[in-house]
Amino acid sequence: MILTEVMTESDVAAAHQFFLDSISKQSSIESLAWVANGLKTINKKIPDDKAKLICESAKEAVKNTSEIQPIYWAAFAVQALENCQLPTFPSNHFDKYLSDKSNAKIVAYAVSSIGYLKVNVYDMEKMRSIVSALVKTSTSPNDLSMLLNTAPFLSGDLKFLTDCVNDLVSKADETDERYLRFDGGIGITASIVHGIYQLSAKTGNPVVLKKEQILKFANYLISRRRIYHPRVTSLIFSALHDMTDDKVANLPKNSVPLAILLEHKGSLDEVKSSIRFMVTDIFGHIVPTDRVIADKIVHTSSDEVVINSKPFSRISAKGNDIYELKFFDQKRKAGFYECFVSVGATNSKYMPIVQESVVIKVSREILISGLNLAVHESERFPLDGKTESMKINEKKLMQLSADDNQKLAVIFVISDKLTKESILVDQAYLQFEEQNTKFTIIVPVANDGNANVYKADIDFKQMAKDYEFTSGMYEISLIVGDDVIMNSVILKLALLNLQLPAVVEHARKSVLVATDYKMKPEILHSFRPPEKRPPKFISDIFSVAVVIPFFLLLCIWFYLGANIWAIPLSPVMIVFHAGLGGIFWLYYQFWIHLNMFETLKYLGILGTITFLSGISVLRKRADRIKKSGLKRVRNTSSEGRFFFLIGCSFLLFCKVVM
């Protein structure tokens, strides 16, 4: 396990300059506090004039304030300065901030302010219990990071913070199997990592992070080292400093990650013939080692093991220990190699490096041999068997001419300049550039698998269709390139006068002419205009027409002699009138959200219940009239009135539906 990047001296210098540039009268006390602590972390002295400005800003921030934030930022800034003190605060000044109703941010500010200002007379048990309660109820990584950073100012049993760390780390997100981060980004991640190490320093217990987690957190923090913001930059350096300094926290054995810094990024050639690297910590400091071994070196293309268990030799250059292994020679193939390295550090706090893979690139110069090209009309390839190269004069190119019935044959061999062996490359092309329009066509040249010979037989009639060749004068160039080639080739070969009939010729303008960079007309979209609404009096007439049936129903009930006070109470009577009420409620629901089919379905159920209960009500009423000998007031029978009532209700429903 090794670091993918390290903090360099230039990174520290850039951060130093950024911090100094951030100090001004316009800066907030929060920004100045982070800058002061950032400069303290990277061990850079704050200029006297800038230190005075920060001190005056801190004192000004705490004047006549009833909020905890200015006090916290002022205290945070002053503790990073020399010869600067804030006014003293009585211990009960912070009581209003340390209550059950205060949120995590306010409590964290208050506890940290008490610690920075060294307010000794305070109920530590109460302060710890408040922080503990908030830790158990908080879910935000930001809140938990702030509470975690109160650890240096608490005492007693801090197991609740250790449990919080275990829960937090389990929720970290992993990326590319190399990085660990928390929701909220680099600022929250750096703050939590810093808090974890501060907790270890306070309790004396080892840091509760696994080796893989430490490495991935470090990789993530270093990868964001060029994000320049007072808070973020300060926290990144604080967290990384905590990871390397065993004076800050109780670092477990083998917990500080190392890096292998290859010279020339591992690229070897005739001049740079040895694998050379340094073993450093997070900040690029040289780490003493007792053994450095190349367990094996494998050629990635062929899986051939070229070296087994060979130690590196140690040399000193500019006061640094550099490890070297002679690797490049004439027999070594060009390409990429994996070097598996094992390193043992003399200090047990560093993680051992066991068979970690570093990539080595062996580059070579190439030669183009057997280069020939010819225009022909035969079915067979005319250049087979030719080994001598034609003479190429780039200042005075040879002239060729062709039409749609002819072909262009090209053949060449790419070989290693040292070994003279033929090799394969990733890129081999013929470039055709039209002289007037500068229009370029690239045609790949394939290897035929026979002794690594590259050849192409270009049929102009077919190529005119596939690549839109047009008649004109073309300059033909050979392009050869590869990752491991030191001298990529762009070789001008000839001028070709190509004549194509109009049948296969495609009209093409110059690239500059064909591309229109003028401003396009604005796209205007018009929405469909809203439909014209009817006049207001028509809407009023419709509303009245809807309400009339209801009043008509009431009038008919009154005409029929409906008397709600004379209704006898019985279950059947209640069901009947509840059914009638349900029908009216159904009408209302129909207006609100029901469609006609749903309304008819529910009406069928309610209508059946109302109909059956209504018949029973009418029978009971008829029996009561017979027994009492009452005379009917009107000629309309009770059954007729009932069915008339049902009919009116149905007509009302139909009117509503329509």
C-alpha positions, 0 to 999 in steps of 0.5 A: 500500500503506497500513496499515489501522490505526496505534498511537495515543497512547491505545494507548501510554498503555494499554500504559504503564499495563499495564506499571506495573500488572504490576510487583509482588513476586508477579511472576516474574522473566520477567514483570518482564524483559518489563515492563522492556524494554517500558517501555524500548521505548516510552521511558517511565521506570520509577519508582524504587521499581519499578526497585528491585523489578525489580533486587532480583528479578533479583539474587535469581533468580541466587543459587545457581542451576544453571539458565540460565533465571533467569540469562537473565531476570535479565540481560534485565531488568537491561540495561533498567535504570539503576544495576543490576548482577548478580554477575559470572560466569566465562566457563566458567560457560556451557560446560555450557549450550553443548554439542552436547546442549543444545537451542535454548532453552538455547543461546539463553538462554546466548548472550544471557546472555553478551551481556547480561552482557558476558562477553568472554572466550569462544570466539565461533567455538564459540558461532556454530557451535553456533547454526548447527548448531541453526538447520539442524536446528530446525523449530519457529518458536519455537526459530528465533525464539529463535536468530534473536534471538541475532544481536546477540551473535554475530560473524563470518559470519551468513549461516546466519541470513539463510538461516534468515530467507528460509526462515521468511518463505516459510512465513508464513501470509497472511490476507485479503491483509492480514496475515502471521503465523507458526504460534504466533500473535502472540508468535512473529510479533513475536519473529521480526520483531524478530529479523529487524531485529536481524539487519539491525542486526548485519550492516549489510545491508538487512532481508530482507523485501519491502515487501508483507511488511513492510506485512502483518506491520505490519498483523498486529502492530497488529491485536493491539495490545490483547492485554495480556500482558508478553511479547506487548505488549513484543514487539509494540512492539519489532517495530513500533519496529524497523520505523520507526527507521532507527537500529536497522536498515538500512532499505531505501528505501521500506520503512516503511509509511504510513497515511491517517487520515481525519477522521470516518472519511470521513463527509461531510455539510452541516457536514463538507463536505471530505475531510480526512486526515493521513498518519502512520507506524505510531505515528501520527506525522505524516510530511512529504510533498511532494505529495498528489493525488486521482487520481480519485473514483468514485461506487461505485453508478454508477461515475461519475468525479466528480473527476480529478487534483485536489491536496489543499490543506495546512492546519495544525491543532494543529501537524499537517499536514492535507490537505483537498479540498472535496467536498460540495455540493448536486449531489453524490449521496448514497452511497459514493465511492472516492477514489484518493490518491497521496502522496509522502513527503519521506523516502525510507525511507517507502513511497510511496502510489500510487492507494490507495483510501479510502472516502468516505461522503456522507450526506444528510437525507431527506424523506417526501412523498406519504404516503398510506394507505387501507383498500379492497376494490378490485382496483385500487390506489386511491392512484395519482396522489395527490401530496399527503401526508395529515396525520399527527398522531403524538400523536393517530393516526387510527383505521382498521378492516379485516377479512379481505376488505379491503386496506391501501394505502400510498404515499410518495416518499423525496427528498433534502432539499437537491436535492428529487430522489427517491432509493432507500433500502436499508430501507423497512418498515411495522411492525404492533405489536399493542397488548396483546401487543406482538407486532410484524410487519414488512412490507417496502415495495418500490419500483415502479421508477416515479419511485422511488415506494414502495407496498404493497397489503397483503391481510390474508387472505393476510397472516394466513396468511403473517405470522400476523396475529390480530385486535386493535388494531395501531399502524402505523409507517413505518420508513426507513433507509440507511447514507447517511441522516442522519435515519432515519425511524420515523413513526407513521401510524395505529391499525388495528382488525383483525378476522379470522375464526377460519378464518384467525386463528392463536392467538398468545400474547404474546412474553413469555408464549410464550417459556419461560425456565424451567429445562428438566428434565435429560436423563438417558440410561441406557446398555443394561445389560451382558448377564448373564455365565454362572457361573464354573463354566460358563466353566471347563467350556467351557475344558476342553471346548475343550482335551480334543480336543487331548489326545485327539489326542495320545492317539490318536497314542500309541495308533497308535504315533507315534514322532517319532524314527523319522521319516526326514528327507526333503523330503516328510516335512518338507513333511508335518509343516510342513503339520500344524503350519501347520494348528494355527497356522491354528487359533490365528489363527482364535481371534485374528482370522480369521473362518470363511470366511478360515480355510476358505480357508487350510485348503483350501490347507494341507490339500491340500498336507498331503494330497498330501505325506502320501500320498507319505510313506505310500507311502515308508513302505510301500516301506520296510516291504516291503524290510525285511520288517518285520511290522506291529504292529497290524492297522490299515494305514498308510493307515488310520492316516493317514486316521484322523489326518486325520479326528481333525485335522478333528474337532479343527478342527470342535470349535474352530470350534463 
